[in-house]
Every structure is written in structure tokens, then in C-alpha cells.
Amino acid sequence: MNDTTAGGDVRLTGISKTYANSFTAVHPLDLTVPQGAFFALLGASGCGKTTTLRMIAGLEDPSTGAIFLGDRDVTRLPPHKRPVNTVFQSYALFPHLTIHENVAFGLRRRGIKSVKKQVGDMLDLVELGDFAQRKPHQLSGGQQQRVAVARALINHPQVLLLDEPLGALDLKLRRQMQLELKRIQTEVGITFVHVTHDQEEAMTMADTVAVMNGGRVEQLGAPADLYENPRTTFVANFLGTSNLIEAEVVSQGGGEVAVSVAGAVLRLPAARCATAPVTGGRVLAGVRPEKISLVHADGAGAVGEGRNRFTGTIAAAGFIGVSTQYIVETPGGPAMEVYVQNIERDSRLVPGAEVVVHWNPEHTFGLDAAQSVSAGTVTDAGVETSATAGPAVPATATPVVPAAAGEAP
């Protein structure tokens, strides 16, 4: 990754971390987090995201490289001298102190005696103004998490680091807190760097996501761009689900690539190919399950011309409320996953039924066929990480986001 953008709130230059046992947790990494951004480091356990965060915080010393906050080199500064604060999954609140005193703690350590208004304003920001005199054990997990954020923000750090802060919450509360954290970040305008293994969490909150794998950044960009235009099979599979179909390139032209698989010809936009296709070469044609339509074979004649299509047989179906998830065996290779919204359900779409799967060619993307098709998928052993035989694809340039002022503690 070669990002030379300057002037960002957080800038990592050639940062790496290798431990005494020769294990490299983070390979040399250049990364710029723009001022005022909500930035997510996303990846499976052991990918290097937490180690990267800890190096920014000063809790780990980098083996190589430099860390800049603004124009200031903080690589060798101890944690307490860096203009950053960290919120951990455990929250680390003082159980014997009231919520007011927990939030005021950082100010009192700095010798500030008049803290009432600042603490009150911060509790109002996290919508806990009525809970100031309670103790942490009297609050829910989500409320405790907001107290931890308020305690970190009251020192006006230049950067707020969040290390899996929602990991201890149940699903419904976690989704609620995702929106709350995004609201808080938007209101205060401070740079947030958030570490998570949860794809939905990263895409819901972050302006920019860096997908990490094996100590490297696989791809960096806005959530929608990563989802719609993955550059590696790891990103395609780790961010949601992808159907990846190995095919032969048969022709190119007019901004379109035609590929052949099991006698069927599929088309995809040349602009959505992560690697330059070569006629006669192999490519992985990818399509997301929710982009695919499914009709019973009796209705095949209604499928419009120009659609990518396969005939197949439903192998399994699962009703999950808002949609039904189908597994369809096709001659194109691995079974295809198809998600159909439960609007007008066709009672004939059951296991064993002959069907046609079809989709708009514009919804197809292309990847290098030399990669592992299973990279990024979750198995009983964890997440498959081997996307390619070589190093990860370099990340793209960091998008520009509005600036926001940060004040060092």
C-alpha cells in the first residue's frame, strides 16, 4: 500500500510489528486516516488490526516505521503524552465512583477543579444527563459503554481509539449503539479509529474501512465501494457473501467482458474487473446473493433478454423472516446462494424444484482466478485467509472527508 497523503490526523509510515519469536503481526504499512474521519480497521482475529491500534496508542512499540498525529511524530512518546484516548471492550469504569466522577476523572487528574459544566455537557452528549449520580453497576451495558466514550472524549483528544467497544453487547443493543457512536462522532467531529471483526458494524459506522488480512491491508475504501467492488476474494467473501464462478474470457469490447462457463455466456462490466482480463484466460465472475432473482423453470420465458442466467435445482431453502435463502445447484460450478425477499412467495420454490437464476450483468464483478475461492469465508476452524499466493493487493488512496478540529489533552 502506497498512500502518500499528508496532513491527516493519523499517519502511519512503514509501520510494522515483529515479535521476538519472529512472528510478524503487522507487515510494513503506510496508512493515512483523514482528520475528522470515522475509520474502521476490519478483520478476523489475528489479522493485525488490534496491534496496529495499540501502536497508535503507544501500547506497542513498532519494529519499523513512524507514527504521526497531524505533523507531530509521536512514535517514541509514551501513551500518556499522546493526544489520544482509548475505549476498550471492558469499558474499565471505576465501580466505586458515580457516573459524574467517572467522566470527570481525566479532568481532575489534570488539576482542573471546576468540572461540573464540562461533565454535564458530555453526559448530555451521550444522553445520560439523568444518570450522573448512579454507579456503573446500575447501568446497562450500552449505557456503560457511553460513559466510557464520554470519559474519553472529555479530554478532547485529537484521536479516539475504539478497540472492539461493542463486543460485549447483545445483537439488538449492539446495532443501537452503532448508530449512537456514529451520532456522537458526527457531533464532536473528532477522528475515530475503530477496530472490529464485525463487518456490519464497520460498514454501518465508518466513512472508510481498511480490511486487514495476515498483517496487511487487503483493500481500503468507503463501505459501499468495498462491498460492490471487492479487489480480492478475501474481501468479496469477508464482507458479506459472494457467488464466485470460475469462467473463461471469450471476448471483450464496448466496456464489457464476456465469459463462458458450462455452456452459458455471462457478461460483466470491464470497469468492475479487479484485474485486466485476457481473452482465453480465466476469471472469477462474482455476484452477491441479493442481486440474483429466482424463478421456477415454468416461468423461464419471462426472464428478460440480456440477463445473466443459469438453470439449476434448489438444493436447500431457509426462511429467515425478511427473506428466504436458497442454495441452487447449477452446472456453473459451486452451488449458488440466492436471497429472495419475502414479498410474494412462490410456493413452488422448494428443494428439488427446477429453477432459473438470473441477474443484471451490471451487478457482476470480476476477480483474478489465481486466488483461493474460499478466502475470507468462515469455517469451523475460523476465517480462511489465503487470498493469493503473493502479497495482498495495494489499498487505494484514502478518500477526503471534512476536517474537524481536535484538541490535545
Secondary structure as the mmCIF struct_conf table of DSSP 4:
data_model
#
loop_
_struct_conf.conf_type_id
_struct_conf.id
_struct_conf.beg_label_comp_id
_struct_conf.beg_label_asym_id
_struct_conf.beg_label_seq_id
_struct_conf.end_label_comp_id
_struct_conf.end_label_asym_id
_struct_conf.end_label_seq_id
BEND BEND1 GLY A 7 GLY A 7
BEND BEND2 ASP A 9 ASP A 9
STRN STRN1 VAL A 10 THR A 18
TURN_TY1_P TURN_TY1_P1 ALA A 20 ASN A 21
BEND BEND3 SER A 22 SER A 22
STRN STRN2 THR A 24 VAL A 33
TURN_TY1_P TURN_TY1_P2 GLN A 35 GLY A 36
STRN STRN3 PHE A 38 LEU A 42
TURN_TY1_P TURN_TY1_P3 SER A 45 GLY A 46
BEND BEND4 CYS A 47 GLY A 48
HELX_RH_AL_P HELX_RH_AL_P1 LYS A 49 ALA A 57
TURN_TY1_P TURN_TY1_P4 GLY A 58 GLY A 58
BEND BEND5 LEU A 59 GLU A 60
BEND BEND6 SER A 63 SER A 63
STRN STRN4 THR A 64 LEU A 69
TURN_TY1_P TURN_TY1_P5 GLY A 70 ASP A 71
STRN STRN5 ARG A 72 ASP A 73
TURN_TY1_P TURN_TY1_P6 THR A 75 ARG A 76
BEND BEND7 LEU A 77 LEU A 77
HELX_RH_3T_P HELX_RH_3T_P1 PRO A 79 LYS A 81
BEND BEND8 ARG A 82 PRO A 83
STRN STRN6 VAL A 84 PHE A 88
TURN_TY1_P TURN_TY1_P7 GLN A 89 SER A 90
TURN_TY1_P TURN_TY1_P8 PRO A 95 HIS A 96
BEND BEND9 LEU A 97 LEU A 97
HELX_RH_AL_P HELX_RH_AL_P2 ILE A 99 ARG A 109
TURN_TY1_P TURN_TY1_P9 ARG A 110 GLY A 111
HELX_RH_AL_P HELX_RH_AL_P3 LYS A 116 LEU A 125
TURN_TY1_P TURN_TY1_P10 VAL A 126 GLU A 127
HELX_RH_3T_P HELX_RH_3T_P2 GLY A 129 PHE A 131
TURN_TY1_P TURN_TY1_P11 ALA A 132 GLN A 133
BEND BEND10 ARG A 134 ARG A 134
HELX_RH_3T_P HELX_RH_3T_P3 PRO A 136 GLN A 138
BEND BEND11 LEU A 139 LEU A 139
HELX_RH_AL_P HELX_RH_AL_P4 GLY A 141 LEU A 153
TURN_TY1_P TURN_TY1_P12 ILE A 154 ASN A 155
BEND BEND12 GLN A 158 GLN A 158
STRN STRN7 VAL A 159 ASP A 163
BEND BEND13 GLU A 164 GLU A 164
TURN_TY1_P TURN_TY1_P13 PRO A 165 ALA A 168
BEND BEND14 LEU A 169 LEU A 169
HELX_RH_AL_P HELX_RH_AL_P5 LEU A 171 VAL A 188
STRN STRN8 THR A 191 THR A 196
BEND BEND15 HIS A 197 HIS A 197
HELX_RH_AL_P HELX_RH_AL_P6 GLN A 199 MET A 205
BEND BEND16 ASP A 207 ASP A 207
STRN STRN9 THR A 208 ASN A 213
TURN_TY1_P TURN_TY1_P14 GLY A 214 GLY A 215
STRN STRN10 ARG A 216 GLY A 221
HELX_RH_AL_P HELX_RH_AL_P7 PRO A 223 GLU A 228
BEND BEND17 ASN A 229 ASN A 229
BEND BEND18 ARG A 231 THR A 232
HELX_RH_AL_P HELX_RH_AL_P8 THR A 233 PHE A 238
BEND BEND19 LEU A 239 GLY A 240
STRN STRN11 ASN A 243 GLY A 253
TURN_TY1_P TURN_TY1_P15 GLY A 254 GLY A 255
STRN STRN12 GLU A 256 VAL A 261
TURN_TY1_P TURN_TY1_P16 ALA A 262 GLY A 263
STRN STRN13 ALA A 264 PRO A 269
HELX_RH_3T_P HELX_RH_3T_P4 ALA A 270 ARG A 272
STRN STRN14 CYS A 273 CYS A 273
BEND BEND20 ALA A 274 THR A 275
TURN_TY1_P TURN_TY1_P17 THR A 279 GLY A 280
BEND BEND21 GLY A 281 GLY A 281
STRN STRN15 ARG A 282 VAL A 287
HELX_RH_3T_P HELX_RH_3T_P5 PRO A 289 LYS A 291
STRN STRN16 SER A 293 HIS A 296
HELX_RH_3T_P HELX_RH_3T_P6 ALA A 297 ALA A 302
BEND BEND22 VAL A 303 VAL A 303
HELX_LH_PP_P HELX_LH_PP_P1 GLY A 304 GLY A 304
TURN_TY1_P TURN_TY1_P18 GLU A 305 GLY A 306
STRN STRN17 ASN A 308 PHE A 319
BEND BEND23 GLY A 321 VAL A 322
STRN STRN18 SER A 323 GLU A 329
TURN_TY1_P TURN_TY1_P19 PRO A 331 GLY A 332
BEND BEND24 GLY A 333 PRO A 334
HELX_LH_PP_P HELX_LH_PP_P2 ALA A 335 ALA A 335
STRN STRN19 MET A 336 GLN A 341
BEND BEND25 ASN A 342 GLU A 344
TURN_TY1_P TURN_TY1_P20 SER A 347 ARG A 348
BEND BEND26 VAL A 350 VAL A 350
TURN_TY1_P TURN_TY1_P21 PRO A 351 GLY A 352
STRN STRN20 GLU A 354 TRP A 359
HELX_RH_3T_P HELX_RH_3T_P7 PRO A 361 HIS A 363
STRN STRN21 PHE A 365 ASP A 368
TURN_TY1_P TURN_TY1_P22 ALA A 369 ALA A 370
BEND BEND27 GLN A 371 GLN A 371
TURN_TY1_P TURN_TY1_P23 VAL A 373 GLY A 376
STRN STRN22 VAL A 378 THR A 379
TURN_TY1_P TURN_TY1_P24 ASP A 380 ALA A 381
STRN STRN23 GLY A 382 VAL A 383
BEND BEND28 ALA A 389 GLY A 390
HELX_LH_PP_P HELX_LH_PP_P3 PRO A 391 VAL A 400
#
